[in-house]
Amino acid sequence: MSLASVSDETVSGAPRGMSEAEWETRINLAACYRLVHFHGWTSQVYNHITARVPNTEEILINPFGLSYDEMTPSNLVKIDLDGNKLDDSPYPVNKAGYVIHSAIHMARHDLQCVLHTHSTNSTAVACLEGGFVPMTQTGCMFHERIGYHEYEGIALDLDERKRLVADLGPTNHTLVLYNHGIVTCGPTVAHAFTRLYHFEDSAGVQLKAMAAGDSLMKIKPEVIEHTRGQFETGLAQAGADTLLPEWPAYLRLVDREYPGWRQ
């Protein structure tokens, strides 16, 4: 569907022939792209954020060549797990960069959204042999939830997918790509984005603390595990589902910064 063909009908509900579940996913995914652009975590037109259409083997992805602040619910491209287009979108798909995403979507159906960036703080931590250190409150949510994947060159080799999946593991939601970048995932777009936000922020604090030259004040292991549990059970969000209370505020931010983006 081209942007020019979008009618006012699509602003308040799903276009004719599209499920409400797909349209809602498109809105959230387009918002996620806009938010990554807003925070300056983009890499020109490269990288991907992908989301599964609920209860299908269909994935939504960015149209290759558009910047993240040009994403709308309607111009996202629907593909299969091999990266083949399933709709009549006039835009191409950067299949070469889809290796990481296809690997995770195929192996982990619990992770409905896969977000990959080369954002500065996360990539800097990916260049440290010791990787990420949970030394802040929000950093504790990543305790024993991070996998590490050795750099193999630009992710073009389909054979790398099995190693990506093995390194992510069966329970982690975040994957540090050594010398490359970061992948955060979640059962919703909101989870994946919020995890990126907190990882990028916590990585920045780690780098600044290490650069200060003083001894690092580390959190006791049992306290790290306790704090992670507070995030994962929703206690840190006043009993709401973990990480989700922020999302409506994010959507309002996108509405303010990018009028008309929901078309």
HELIX and SHEET records of a PDB file:
HELIX    1   1 LEU A    3  SER A    5  5                                   3    
HELIX    2   2 GLU A    9  SER A   12  1                                   4    
HELIX    3   3 GLU A   20  PHE A   38  1                                  19    
HELIX    4   4 TYR A   68  GLU A   70  5                                   3    
HELIX    5   5 LYS A   95  TYR A   98  5                                   4    
HELIX    6   6 VAL A   99  ALA A  107  1                                   9    
HELIX    7   7 THR A  120  VAL A  125  1                                   6    
HELIX    8   8 THR A  138  PHE A  142  5                                   5    
HELIX    9   9 GLU A  160  LEU A  168  1                                   9    
HELIX   10  10 VAL A  189  ALA A  211  1                                  23    
HELIX   11  11 PRO A  221  GLU A  232  1                                  12    
HELIX   12  12 LEU A  235  GLN A  237  5                                   3    
HELIX   13  13 LEU A  244  GLU A  246  5                                   3    
HELIX   14  14 TRP A  247  GLU A  257  1                                  11    
SHEET    1   A 7 VAL A  77  ILE A  79  0                                        
SHEET    2   A 7 ILE A  59  ILE A  61 -1                                        
SHEET    3   A 7 ILE A  49  ARG A  52 -1                                        
SHEET    4   A 7 CYS A 113  THR A 117 -1                                        
SHEET    5   A 7 GLY A 181  GLY A 186 -1                                        
SHEET    6   A 7 THR A 174  LEU A 177 -1                                        
SHEET    7   A 7 ILE A 146  HIS A 149  1                                        
END                                                                             
